[in-house]
Amino acid sequence: MRFHLLASGSKGNCFVLIGNDTKIVIDCGSSKRHLLKSFESVNVDYHTVDGLLLTHTHSDHISQLRMFNSTKIYSPFAVDGYLWQQVIPFSSFNIKEFKINPIPLSHDSGLTLGYIIEDKMEKIVYITDTGYLKQDYYPLIANADYYVMESNHDIKMLMDSRRPYPLKQRIISDNGHLDNETSSDILAQVIGDRTKEIVLAHISEEANRPEIALKTIKNKITNDKVKIQTAGQFSILTGGK
């Protein structure tokens, strides 16, 4: 597997996963200009990808749906006017070589999904936009080769920010976003011998810093064989083989 995070954060999210003969995209938020430039930079023709997976309805994840009007869309919600297939939690499906298992997350946008994706050799876990992750899921996501995991905010920075108090309460709630400590705790419990790489995603530009997120996780995961990176809002991050 090889992957590219084209955008990650409150202004847009888009992820590309590439296998031997399969290319899929998860979410299509951000500006059209940024996505066009980013797809070109990673040499991916978005018109010919094998599927677009959506996580939920918030605009920072679906704002450029029109770019994919000729692509089959896999979604937990109806996407009228497009060729789409409903995704049901824990009901796995295949897109060519990829087996995809959707898991329900906890976010204030109706049904929100994370994805566990496997081929014959490797496994990747993609989880953003959740305020809570059930421990029942830990065996499902355990010992993946790659993790893209939300590490949205530092609680102190969030509470010290100028954001309205109701928004702060929303973010730290079980229907909001994972903070650095919680994200790191989850990852420390689920990584295994085959884990090669972790990407901390959806990092807040106002209530977090990449260096703080990295310091938090490195206090709990000391295995130097695991590469840990932080995704940026408008920078391309490439990982995998």
N, C-alpha and C positions, 0 to 999 in steps of 0.2 A: 504494500500500500504506500501511496504517496499522497500528501494533502497540502492544500493551500488555504489559509485563512485570509480572505480578501478584505474583510471588515469585521470588527468585533467591538461592540459597545452600544450605547444608547442612541447613537446616530446611524446605526446600520450594522447588519450582520450578514455574512455570506461565507460559505465554506465549500470547498471543492475536494472531493475524494476520488482518487484515480487508482484503478486496479490494472490488471493485465490488459483487459480489453473493455473496461467499463469506466465511465465517468459519471458521477452524480454530484449534485449541488444540494446543500442544505441551506435553506433560507435565501432570500434575495432582497435584503434591505440595503440602504445606502443610496447615494445619488446614482443616476444612470451613468453620468460621466465617469465617476470613480469605478463603477463596476466594469464598464466597457474597457477602460484603461487597464484595469487589473486583470481581466480575463486575457487581454492581449499580452500582458507582461508574463503570464504563466503559460502562454501558448495553449490556451483552451478555447475552442470554439463553442460558446455557450449554446449556439443553435443546435448542436449535435450531441449534447449530453444525454445520457440514457434515462434520466429522471431528475425531478426537482422535489425534494422532501421539505415540507413545511413543519415548523414546530408549533406556531400559534398565530393569532390574528394581529398582534401589535405591528404597527407600521414599520418599525425598525427591522422587521423580519420579512415583510412582504411587499414593500413599497415599489419594487420593480418587477412585479409579476408579469407585466406586459412584455417584458423582454423574453419571456418563456412561453409565448402563446402557441408555439408548435411543439412543446415538450410535455410529456406526460407528468402530471403533478400528483404527488402522494401527500395527502393532507388529512388532519383530524377534523377539518371543517369543510363545508361545501365551497367549491371554487367555481361558481357559475360562469359559463362561457368558455371554459377550458376543458381539455381532456384530463380528467382527474379520477383518482381512486381513493376511496375513504380508507384511512388508516385507523385501525382499532388497537388499543393498548394490548400488549402481550400476544397479538396475533401477527406472527412473523410472516414475511413475504420476501420474494427474491426479485432483485433487479440484476439479471444476468448472473455474474459470479458472486454478487454480494447477497448474503442473507441478512435481513434487517429485522430487528426486534424492537418495536417501539415501547417505551415505558412512560407512564403518566407522571408528570411533574406537578409541582404545587406553585401556581402562578395565577395572578388575577386577570386571566384572559381566557376564561373557559378552559376547555381541554388543551393542555400544553404537553408536548412530548419531548422526550430525549430519545436518542437512537443508539442502539448497540449494533454494530455492523461487523460482519465476519466474512472472510473468504476461507479458502482451504488452509491458509497459512497464518493469517493474522486477524486481530480483533481490535476495533477502535470503539471507544465510548465517547459520545458527544452529548454533553449536558450543560445547558445554559438556561437562564430565566426560571429559577426555582428558589423558593425560600426555605425549602426543606426537602430532604431525601430520605425516604423510608429505609430503615435498616434491612427490611425484607428484600430490597433490591441489591444489597451488597454482593450476595453470591452471583447475581446475574452480571454484574459489572467487574467482578474480581479478576485480577491477573490479566488484564488487557495489555496489548502491546503499546497502545497509544490512548491517552486521555485528553480530551478537550473539555475542561471543567470550568464552570463559572467561578470567579473569585472577584466579586463585584466591588466590595467596599471594605474599608477599615471602619469599624464601628465608631471609634472616637472621631475620626475625620468626618464621618457622616453627621454625627450629632453636633459637631462644632461648625458645620457648614451653615450657609445662609438659606438652605432649603427650608420651605415651610414645614412646620412640625407634622402635619398630616402626611406629607410626602415621606418624611423620615420614618414615620410609623409604618407606612405601606412597605417601604424598602426592607425594613428589618423584620417584618412579619413573616409568618410561614407561607404567605402567598406573594412574597416579594423576591428578594435576591440573596444568594449565598454570600456571606462575608468571608474574609480571608481565613479566619480561624476555622470556621465550619468547613469550608472547602478543603483546607489542609488536613483537618481531622478525617474527613471522608477518604481522601486520597491515601493517607497514611495507612488506613485500614484495608484498602482494596488492592493496592498495587501488589505485584508478585514477581516471581523470578523472570517472567518473560517481558515485564514492563520496560520499555525503552525510552519513552518520551511522555512528558506531561506539558500541556499548554494551558496556561491560566488565561481565561477568556472573559469577555464582557466586563473589563476593568473600568470602573467609573473614572472619568476625567476630573471630577470635582471632589470625590470622596474616597480616593485611593491613589496610590502611586505604584508603578510596576516594581520598584525596588522594595516597597513595603510588602507587597504580595509575595515577592520572591523570598524575602527574609523570613516571612511567616512560615512558608512551606518548607524552607530549608532547615528550619528549626525542628521540623518533625520528620522530614525525609532526608536522611543523610547518606543515602546510597549514591555514590558518585557516578554509577553506571546509568542512572536515570537522568536523561537530559530534561531540564525544566526551562521553559520559555514563557514569555508573556506576550499576549497578542495586543496589537494596537488598533485604534479606531480606523485609521486610514493607511496603515502600513501592511504590506503583505508578509505573512509568516509562512514559511514552507517547512514541512516536516515529513517524517517517514523515510522510506528507502529512496 
